[in-house]
């Protein structure tokens, strides 16, 4: 089954973790994948892997917090592939600390990539989707934006903002035939969670009804579903992929 045959998909933060897995799965289903990331080594690895399978992929070094860079990259994607059908706003970072110890720099950095980056990429892509009269935007949020978490003031704020954008854009873009949804992962095995202390991971797993961390492929499959025509009557939804953590 090739649900993404001839569709052009931009995935931010596509050089690793959930973004990488999403790129691999979409390409296997016929999608032409454009990956945005700052990790040039990771970009080349994903691009080479996908091309070795006879699929179409191109990596672009992009700082999503800089609108001019994003706009140039989006224009280049259209030059290279001819259109944009799907945008997956996945790029994100953490700079965890208690509020009393969190620097203003760490607050601004997380907001600039996780929230402003989502704004920048969508703002750059949406005129092309308007012109086509169709499109899908998937935002990657987090369950911590729903239930909160200690020591993640900046991350929680950024992902709560992403949820708000998802709901607002779902209404704003619907008349143009564009759907907007979000996935909210729980604790997933990614390079990001490798930095989390083991005792914190154990605690979160103990609170997860399914009793384990999730895999990147499980989140990627949820993104694929919401991005595909199988979800053609779904918009404005926040899909928790969290093993039941938020029930």
Number of C-alpha atoms within 10 A of each C-alpha: 7 11 17 22 14 14 19 25 28 27 25 27 26 31 26 21 19 27 26 24 21 26 29 22 18 26 25 20 17 18 24 25 28 26 27 29 22 18 17 14 11 17 25 17 15 22 25 17 14 21 14 10 11 11 19 20 25 20 25 22 15 22 21 29 22 15 18 13 15 24 19 12 21 24 16 13 22 14 10 11 18 10 19 25 22 26 25 28 29 27 26 22 15 19 16 18 16 12 14 7 9 16 13 10 10 16 21 12 18 25 24 21 22 27 26 21 24 28 18 21 25 22 14 18 23 19 11 18 23 15 11 15 13 19 24 25 28 27 24 27 31 27 23 22 20 15 10 15 12 11 16 20 20 24 27 24 18 25 25 20 18 24 25 14 19 25 17 13 19 22 14 13 19 15 12 14 15 24 28 28 26 29 24 22 24 23 23 23 16 15 11 13 14 11 9 11 9 11 9 10 17 14 10 16 19 14 15 19 13 13 14 18 20 19 17 20 19 16 24 23 17 18 26 21 13 25 28 15 13 11 13 14 8 14 22 20 17 20 19 21 24 24 20 13 21 15 8
